[in-house]
Amino acid sequence: MVNDSVNDRYNPPGIGQNDFDRVKFDEVDDEDLFWLNENVGSSNPPYRKMNSNQGHNTKDGIVKDFAITDIVFQRT
């Protein structure tokens, strides 16, 4: 086994990259923002949790139903 100190050090992601946490929909607090995937950009608009089974797309205003076990992403 070779010790490669240059490549073994911790290399954290850059600012704004990989700052999403994977959570279940029921773990998101009401009125908090969440996203459907980890991509950054206009193709992944934020949603605001309205109640225990609905989220509001803040970009186009559409209300979508979610199951409590659906996986969504929140920014840290």
C-alpha positions in Angstrom: 0.0 0.0 0.0 1.3 3.4 -1.0 0.7 6.6 1.0 -0.1 9.4 -1.5 -0.5 12.5 0.7 -1.2 14.8 -2.2 -4.3 12.8 -3.4 -5.4 11.5 0.0 -6.3 14.9 1.5 -9.9 15.9 1.8 -11.1 17.9 -1.2 -14.5 19.5 -0.4 -16.9 20.5 -3.2 -16.9 24.2 -4.3 -19.3 26.8 -3.1 -22.8 26.1 -4.4 -22.0 22.5 -5.4 -23.5 19.5 -3.7 -25.2 21.5 -1.1 -28.4 19.4 -1.1 -29.5 17.0 1.6 -31.7 14.1 0.6 -34.8 13.9 2.8 -38.3 12.4 2.8 -41.2 14.7 2.1 -42.7 14.3 5.5 -39.4 15.5 7.1 -39.7 18.9 5.4 -41.4 21.6 7.6 -44.4 23.4 6.3 -43.4 26.6 4.4 -39.9 25.3 3.8 -38.4 25.2 0.3 -37.4 21.9 -1.3 -36.3 20.7 -4.7 -37.1 17.5 -6.7 -33.5 16.7 -7.6 -29.9 17.9 -6.9 -29.4 19.8 -10.1 -28.9 23.5 -10.0 -30.6 25.6 -12.6 -34.0 26.6 -14.1 -35.0 23.0 -14.9 -35.2 22.3 -11.1 -37.4 25.0 -9.6 -37.9 25.2 -5.8 -41.2 24.1 -4.2 -42.7 25.3 -1.0 -44.3 22.8 1.3 -47.9 23.8 1.9 -49.2 20.9 4.1 -48.6 17.2 4.7 -49.1 16.2 1.1 -48.8 19.2 -1.2 -46.0 21.4 -2.5 -46.3 24.7 -4.5 -43.9 25.2 -7.5 -42.6 28.7 -6.9 -41.8 29.2 -10.6 -45.0 28.3 -12.3 -47.5 28.3 -9.4 -48.7 24.7 -9.8 -49.6 22.7 -6.7 -48.3 19.1 -6.8 -49.3 16.2 -4.5 -46.5 14.3 -2.8 -46.5 11.0 -0.8 -44.9 11.2 2.6 -42.2 8.8 1.5 -41.2 10.7 -1.6 -37.5 11.7 -1.7 -36.9 15.4 -2.1 -33.8 17.6 -1.5 -33.2 20.6 0.7 -30.3 23.0 0.7 -28.1 23.1 3.7 
